[in-house]
Amino acid sequence: MPRKRSLKKVTKVLGEPTPEILAEFLKRYHAAYEEHYRAQHLATAESPAHQAAVEFAQNHRITGGAELLQAIVLSWQGQAGMALPLLENILTSIPPSLRGQAHHVRGFVLDDLKRYDEAITEYLNALRTPGYDTPGKAWNNLGIAYAVSRDYDRAIESYRTALDTPGYDTPGDAWNNLGLAYAAKQDYDRAIKCYRTALDTPGYDTPGNTWNSLGLAYAAKQDYERAIECYRTALDTPGYDTRGKAWNNLGLAYAAKQDYERAIECYRAALDTRGYNTPLLTKVNLSTALRKRSRLNEALMLIDQVLESPDTEDQLDRARYVKQLIEADLADIPPTAAQIALAQSPSSAADKDSPEERMREKLQGLEDKYTEYLQRENSGRNDTFSVLRGWSSAVTLLDGGKEGHWHGGGYFLKWQGRGIVIDPGFDFVDNFHDEGFHARELDAVLVSHNHADHNFDLRSLDDLRYEIYRRSTAPNKDGTRRPTLPKSFVVLDEDTAKAFGDDEVAHRGTPVKFTRYDHELKRWLKPDNTNLPLTIEHFPVEHGADVPHAMGMRLRLHRDDQPDFVIGYTGDTRYFEGLVEHLKKDTDKGVDLLIAHISQPDPREFNDEEFLKNVHLGYNGVTKLIRAVQPKLTLIGEFWAGLADLRVDLIHGLRRRTKTDAILPTGLGFHLRIPSLEVECTECRQPTPHGKLRIAPPTSPFGRLGFLCSRCMV
């Protein structure tokens, strides 16, 4: 059963309120909370008590009152992620008389967000705050945070401290929670005593939950008669709101007594209970009971429904084992002891300290990692070109996973809310997440050529989108649905497309090719029937015989009532005369932003400006390109780490040769705002005009560059 939490209300004010105003505000605040507590997920800011408390806070200039009340409503509605920002500035402005309560409410919201370590810190801060007047409630909530973190000893200590606190006004909650902690430690005798004490506590208002928990404790002791009595008492308790669980548990108790007819009736009652949120578990139990009554066809039909169900509960393996038993019975083949054990219900297993039970206990209530991932926030960045790439070629594979060292990667463009990956090579997914991006921000992937440092993580990105797309279409455990992710798209050079395939799947549209024979073709992708706010113009480049279909591209970023912002991307190529024409096509100004790949310069380029490398632009090729295209800003990428770190020297040289300072090296953590061409300072994250940016050299060989504003330089 769910543990009961107590919420202490807080506000922030201009100055210290008088004792009379403080007392009246808290009185109204408590009344609003009680109203929301009774409403639970139906809590609303339109309730009379809520409105009265807000009006009082406004009239007496208690400036944080309305926001805190709204945070409480959002928490009860299951939107704690929206509640937390309302509390961010509370502690800096709230008067001392309410500071402990501010810590408490932050702990409550963090608890809802499953950020238990932070919640524990907030509850402890509340208890350390002078003048905090409801420590019993904080101790109870602290115990819950420890319990969900599986630190049951500290949970028990916290609950007992709550019970010993003078003035604590909901001791029944703490006794119930104490029982749950002892049950988790398999100390069922103490758990039973605690549950009984909770039920005997005057004013305790959720006895149905406790009767169900008491039944579970007796069932664990194999005292099924008392367990049945407790479950039936729970079902007879007015206001008990998780009746489906009690019916299922009652069925398990009857099944343990081999009274399968009654067990079947109970399981069906559970499935008929409105709002019951674990039907898969009960369907497997029902199928098992039907098998025991030799109703094999019914049992097989039901277990097949379970195996086809989109429910994500971790009972599917057990369902498969139950089906094996049913099929063995139909074939008149005696089941093995292992098959019987694996199909056994975890709630009726005799050995409560077996490895299987310990594993079930650890998995209970946990979300799978993909579901947790879906709950993370987006990066918050928009209209930004992010460099998620350190070094080029397979040299990044040579030196292990040193932090910030020799990482490969690619680029990520976020424009008008849509995300486009460019050339996701080695380490791209790691770099993408390290910079705070989320896969739901990814709408398209562009690959210029079939070299691993430009497309190695293409499959990883596709797999990641598949997994989260699949889960975005599945229902939550409470039956609600998440917003379905739009399809992502990939646009590939012909060489990569051959290896990747051309099939359309649920999470991704049909891959599109950059065709070398028709580079006049423009791509305007339409994921989820919504145009990407850009047009892709590709053109052939010359990067060696092993990648005959290598491409460069221009990205036209569309803006309302303004000219397009144009990004030119060379990809990997040698310098050739047609390259300038491709980049300057249909315009005299060339491009606004040029991303030029340089690789390691050949020493002959330092003395002979006409010498050109065979498969990369090199020092001279980049120089010629910048002079001819004259972009507003050039970003240099594709540095090679096979010999030496020349990044700073290369930029000095290019600036001297081209007579422009609008040239910057790229590296991990480089974020360029578009169209302002401001760079985020790597220290303070504030945008800085590129002309005022300072480049800090790495602190270790081949390490990260720093991109610093004047405020972060001494």
N, C-alpha and C positions, 0 to 999 in steps of 0.2 A: 504494500500500500504506500501511497505517497506520504512523505514526512510533512508535518505541518510546520510552517514557518510563521514567525511573528515579525511584523514590520513596524519599526518605530519611525514616525513621521518627522520630517525636518523642513526647514525653510531657510532662506537667507534674507537679510534685511539691511536697510541703510541705517547703520548705527545699532546700538544695543536697545532692544525694545524694553519697555517697562515690564515689571513682573506681571502686572495685570493684563497688558496686551499679549505678552507671551503666553500666559495661561489660557486666555480666551482663544488665541489662534490655535494652540495645540488641542484644545477641546474640540474646535470645529474640524481641525485636521484629522483627529481620531475618528470623529463621526463620519467624515468622508471615506476614510479607509475602511471602516466597518461596513459601510454601504458597498464599497467595491469588493470587499472580501466575500460578502454574501452573494454578489453578482458573479464573482469569479471571471471567466472569460467574457462575460457580457458587461463588464464594467465599462462605464462611459463618463466622459467629462460633462455630460448634460445632466447628471444626477443632481438632485436638490442639495444634498450635503456638500457635494463637490463645488457646486456653484456658490454656496454660502461661504465656504472656506476661501475660495478665490476672491470673492468680493471683499471679505474681511482683510485679506492680505493686501489687496490693492488699496483699500481705503486707509490702511495704516502703514503703507509703504514698506511692507515686507516683500521685497522685490523678487525673491526666489520662490515665493509660495506657489504661484500658478504653475511654474515650470516643474516643481517637484511633484505637485499633484498630478500633472499630466504624465510624468515619468512613472508614477505608480500605476495609473490607468494602463499605460503601454505595457508595463511588466505583466499585469494580470491578463492582458490580451495576447501575451506571448510575443511581444515586440520589444524585448529588452534591448536589442541592438539599436532601436530608435530612442529608447529611454536614456541610455548612457550619455549621449552628447548633451542632453539637457542638464546633466549634473556636473559637467566638466569644470565649470568655473565656480562651483558652489563654495569650495573650501577656501578660496582666496578672498571671499567677500562676506561670508556668513559671520554673524556675531559669535563670540565665544559661548554664549548660553545655548547655541544650537549646533555647535561644531561636532559634538559627539554623535548627534542624530544624523548629521550629514554623512559622516563615515558609515553609519549603520545602513542608510538607504542605498549608498553606493555598493555596499557589500551585498545587499539583497539583489540588486540589478546584476552585478557581476556573477552572483550565484546562478541566476537564470541563464546567463550566457555561458555557463559551464567553465568559467574562468575561476576555478575554486581557490587556487593559491592567492589570487588577488582579492577574492572575497574574504578569505581568512585574514589577510592583512588589514582590510577595512574594518572588520569586526573587532580585531584586537586594537586598532587605533581608536575605535569608539570607546572601548573599555578603558583605555588609558587617558581619555580626555576628561579633565576636571569638570565636574558638574553634570556629567552625563547621567540621566535620571532613570533609565530603564535597562540596567545591565543584565537583568534576568533574560530579557528577550534576545539580547546580543549573544549571551552564552548559549541559548538554545539554538539560534541560527548558526553559530560557530560550530556547534556539534554536528549539525546537518552537513556543513561544508567539509568537516573532517570525515564524516561517514561516507559521503559520496567519493571522497578521495581514498577510501578504504583504510583510513587511519582510525580504526574502531576504538582503540584504547584512549586516544585523545578525545574522540567523540563522547565516549562514556564519561570521561572526566568533565567535559564541558556541560553535558546534560545534568550531571550531579551538582555542578557549581550553580547552574540555573535554579535547580530546586532548592538550594541552600541560600539563595539570594533573597533578602527581605523585600517584600513588595512585588515579587514576581507573580503576575496575575493569571497565567495560563499553565499551571503545573501539569495538567492532564496531557498537554502536548509533549512536554519534556519526558513524562513517564512513558508515553507511547514510543517516542523516539529512542529512549533508553532501551526499551524492549526490542526494537528493531536492531539496535547495535549489538545487543547480546545474542540475538538470533543469528546475525551475520557471523558471530564468533562461534556459533553452534552451541552456545550455552543456553539451552532451551528452558531449563528450569528457572533461571533468573529472568529470562525473557517473559515467561508466563507470569511470574510475580509482578513484573513491571506492567504488563498489559492489564492484569487484574486491578492494580493500583490506579491506572489511568481510568478504567471503567468506573471505579468507585469515587473518582474525584468530582466534587460538585462543579457543575458548569461545563464539564468536558463535552464538546459539541460534535465530535465525529466518532461516536462509538462503533458505527458499522465497520469502519476500517479496522478498528482494533479487534473486534470479534473475528474478522477474517484472518488477521495476523495471528490471533490466538489459536485459531483452527490450524494454521500452518505449523505452529510450534508443536501442537499435540500430534499432528500427522507425522512430523519429523521424529517424534518419540514412538511412532506406531500405535498411538492411542487413538484409533480411528473413530471409536464411538464418541469420545469427547470432541474430536475434530468435527464430526458431522453436526453435533449439537451447536458448536460455535458458528459454523457456516450458516446453519439455518437461522440462528439468532441474528447474524449479520443481515440475512435476506429479509428478516422481519423488522429490521430497524428503520424507522422513518428517516428519510433523507439520505440513506446510504446510496452513493452514486456510482459505485463500481460493482454492480450486482453481477455482471458477466463473469468477473473473476471468482466471486464466491460460488456461482453455479459450476464453473469449471473445477474449482477445488473440491467442491462437494462430490462431483463426478469421480474425481481421482480417489477420494476416500472410499466411496462405494466400490470402485474397481479394485482397490486394495483389499477389500473384504470379499471380493469375487462376486459381488452383487451387480452383475453387468447390466441387467435390465434397468435398474435405478440409475446406474452410471450413464447409460444412454439417454435417459430422460433428462438428466442434469446437463449433459453436454449440449443437447438440443435446446434446452432453456438458455444456456449461455449464448449460443449462436443466435437465438431470437431476441437477445437483449439489445436494445437500441444503444448505439455508441460503443459497444464492446470492441476493444481495439486489438485483441490478439486472437482472431478467429482461426488462424492457421494452426496454432497450438491446439485449440480445442478440436478442430477437424481431425487432426492426427490422433488425438485421444479417442474421439468417437469411432474412428476407423478401427482402432485397436480393440475397443469394446465390442464392436460389431463382429470382428473376427472371432473373439472369444465366444460369441453366441452362434458361431458358424454361419453368419450372414455374410458369406464371403463376397458375393457379387456386389452387395451394397457397399461393403468395406472397400472393394477394389475401385468402384466408381468414385467413391469419396476421396480416396487417396490419390487417384489420378487428377481430380480437381485441384487438390492441394499442390501437386507437382506442376500443374499448369498455371498456378496462381501467380500474379505479380507481387504478392506480399513478400517483403524482404526479410522476414524474421528468420532467425538462425535455426529453423526446425526442418529445413528441407532435407538434410542428410538423414535425420530420423525418419522422415516420411519415406525415403527410398528404402530404408531397412524394413519398415512396416510393410511396404509393398512386397518385398522379397518374402516375408513370412506368409502373406496372403497367397502369393503365387505358389509357394511351397505347399500350402494347404490344398490349393486347387489341384496341384499335381500329385497330392498324397505323398509328399516327400517330407520326412521329419526335419524341422529346422535345427540348425546347429545352436549350441549354447551361445556362441558369439553373436549370431543373428538375433537371438532373443534378448541378449543384454543390450545390444546397440539400439534396439527398437523400444526399450523400456522408457517409460516416462521419467524424466529427471525428478519430478516431484514425488514419485513413489519409490525411488531407488532406496534400497535398504542401507547401502554403504554411503553415508553422507560425507565421508572423508576420503572418498576415492579420487584418483586423479581426474576422472571424468567430471565428477561433481565440482571439484575445484576449478576446472576449466570452464564449466558452465557458469559458475558463480562469477568468475572474472569477466566473462563475456556478457553477462546479464546487463541490459540497459545501455550497452555501448553502441554508438553509431559506427558503421564502417568508415574507413578513412576517406573514401570518396564523398560520403554524405557530410562528414565534418568539413571537407574541403569546400563543398557547395555553400556552407554557412559562413565562409570567410568573406570579408569585404573586398570590393574591387580596389584598384590602385588609387583611384581618385584623380589620376592624370588625364588630361585631354589636350588635344592640339599640341602634341609633343612628338619629336623624333628622338627615340631612345637608342643609345648604342649599348647592346648587350653582348658585345664581342671584344675580346682582348687581343688575341693573336691569331695568325692564319696558319693554314696547312696542318698536316698531321703532327707537326712538332709539339702541338699541345698535348699529345698523348704520352710524351716521354717522361714526365716528371711527377706523376701522381696528383693528388688532390690538395696541394698546398693552397691555403686560403688566398684568393686574389692573385694566383700565380699561374701564368701560362694558360689561362682559360681561352677557349675558342668562343663560338656563339654566333650572333647575327644581329639584326636590327628589328625594332618594333616601332611602327608609326601609329599613333592614336590621333585620329582626325574626326572631329564632329561626332565623337562617341563611338566610332567604329575602329577596330584594331586590325592592322595589317602587318604580318611578319614577313621579313625579307631575309632570305638565305639562312635558315636555321641550322647552323653547323654544330660541331661538337660543343657540348655543355650549354646549348641554348636554353633548354627547359630549366636547368638549374639557375642560370643567370636571370631568366624571366621571373622566376619565383623569388629569388634573392632581392630583386628590385621592387617587389611588392605587387606584381601583376597577377591577375587571375585568368584562368583559361576561358572563362565566360566572356572576357574582353576580346577574344580572338575571333575575327570574322573571316579572314582570308590569309593564305600563305602564298608568297611568291618565291620561286626558286629560279635563279639565273642560269645555273649550269650544274652538271652532274659530277661535282667533286665533294668528298665527304665533309670538308670544312665549310661547305655551303648548304648541304642538305641532310647531314647525318641525323639530326633530330626531327626530321619531317615525320617519320613513323611514330616517334614518341609523342609529338604534338597530336597526331591523328588519333593515336590510342587514348590519349588523355581526353580529347574532345568526345570520343566515343563513350568513354566511361561516365563522364559527367552528363553528357546528353541523355544517356540511357537512364540515369538516376533522376534527371530533371523531369522525365516523363512518367516516372513511377510515383505512386502516392506515398505520402508520409504515413507514419504509423497511426496517426489519428484520422486518416482518411482524406485529409486535405491534400492539395497538389501544389507543387512548386511551379513557378513560371517556366514554361518550356523554352529551352535554349533554341535560338535560330540555327539553321544549318551553317556550317562553315564551308569555305571553298578553297581550292588550291589551283594555282596557275603555274605551270611547270614548263621548263625547257623540254624539248622533245626527248633528250637522252634520259632525263630523270623520269619523264612520263612513262617511258617504256618499262622502267623498273618498278614504278609505283602502281601502275595499272590505271584503268579508266572506268572502273565500276562506280555507279552511284549507290550510296548507302544512306541509311536513315539520318545519320548525323552530319553527312557531307554531300554536297552536290557532285555532279559528274566533273572530274578533273578537266581543266582547260589547258590547252597547249599554247606555248609561245611558238608560233610557226615561223621558221626562218625564211621560207620562200615567200611569205606574205607578211612582212613586218610593217606594212601600212595599216594592218588591222589594229583597231583599238579595243581594249577590254573594259567594259563597264559592268561589273558583276552585280547580281541581284539576289543576294542571300535573303531569305525570308521575305521575298517580294519587295524588298526595299533597296533602292540603288545605293551602292557604296558612294560616298561623296567624293569620288575621284575617278579619273580615267587613266588607264595604264597604256602607255605607248611603248612597245618593245622594239628593239633593233638588234641586228646581228653584230657580234664582236668577234675578235680573233684571239683565242686563248689556247691554241694548240690542237693537234690532230685528234687527241683522245676525247675532246669535247667539241665536236664539230657544230653543235647547235647552241653554243653558249650565247647568252643574251645580255644586253644592257637594257635600261628602261628609263623612261621619263614618266613621272607621276604628276598628273595635273590635279591639284587639290582644289575643288570647286568651292567658291564663296558667293554668297548672295550679293548681287549688285556690285561685285568687285572682280577684277581680273583674277584668273587662276593663279595660285601659288605653285610654281613648277620646281620639282625636285629631279635632278639628273643623277642617275646611278650608273656608274661605268661597269659594275661587276668586275670580273677579272678579264683583262684584255691587254694586248700590246697596244702601243699607239699606232694609229693609222689615220690617214687624212679624212676618211669618211666619218670618223668618230665625232669630230667637231660638228659636221653637218647634221648628224643624227641628234646631237644635244641641242643645237640651235634651230632646229627645224621649225618653220612657220613663225619665227620671231627673231628680232634683231638683238634682243637683250639676253639671249641664251637662257640660262636657268637662274632661279632665285637661289637655290641651294644645290651645290655639287658635292656628291660623295664619290671620291676618287680613290681607287685601290692602287697602292704603290708597290708593295712587296719590298724585298731587300734591294737596295741600289747596287749596281755593278760598279766597282771602283773606277772603271774606265769612264763612267758618266761624270766624274768630278772634273776631268780635264778636257773632255770632248763633249760639248753640248749637243752634237749631232748624233752621238751614239745612242741607239735605242735597244732596249731588251726585247727578247723574242716573244715572250708570252705574258709579260706584265708591263704596266706603264713605266715603272721605275721612276727614278729621279728626273730624268730628262722628259719622259712622256708626260708626267704630271705637270711639269713646268710649262710645256707647250700647250697643254690642254687648258690650264688656268689662264694663260695669256690670250688664247683664242676665244674661250667661252665667256670670260669675265663675269663669273657669278657674283652675287652679293656676298656669299660666304662659301668657302670650301672646307669640307671635312675630309681629312686624310685617314684612310683605313687600310686594312690588309697589311699590317706590319708583320714582318717575319721574324721569329725569335730564334732562328737556327744558328745565328752567329753572334749578334750583339744588339743591344737596345739603342737604336739610333733615333728614336722618335723626336726628342727635343731638338737635336741637331738638324734633322730633316726639315722640321718646321722653320727653324731659323734660316736654313738655306733656301727653302722655297719662298719665304717672304722676301729675302734679299733679291733673289733672281726675278720674281714677278713684280716687285715693287708694290706689294700690297700686304697689309697685316691681317686681312680678312681670311686667314687660313688657320685652322685649328686641328690638332691631333685628336683622334677619337680614342675611346677606351671604355672599359666597364664603368658604369655609373655616370656616363655623359648623357644629359637630357637637354635637348634644345627645344625651346618654345617656338611655335610656329603660329603666325607669320612674323612675330616680333624679332626672331633670331636672337633671343636672350637665352643664356645658358644657366641652368640651375647650379648654384654653388654646392660643391660636394660636402661642405661643412654645415651651412645654415639653410640650404635648400631654397634660398631666395633667388629670383631671376636676376641675371646680371647682363648688361649689354656685352655682346661678344668682343667689342673693341676694348672693354675695360677688364676683361677676364685675365687672370694670371694662372699660368700652368705650373704646378708644383711637380718636380721630378719624383720618381718612385723612391720609397724608403728602402727597398730591397731590389736586387737585380730582377728585371723584367716584371716588377710589381706594378701596381695601379698608379696612374697619374692622378694628381689632384687638380680640380678645376675650381678656382677660388675667387671670390669677390674681394674688394679692397678691405671690407670690414673684417674678413677672416685672415688677412695677411698682417704681419707685424712690419 
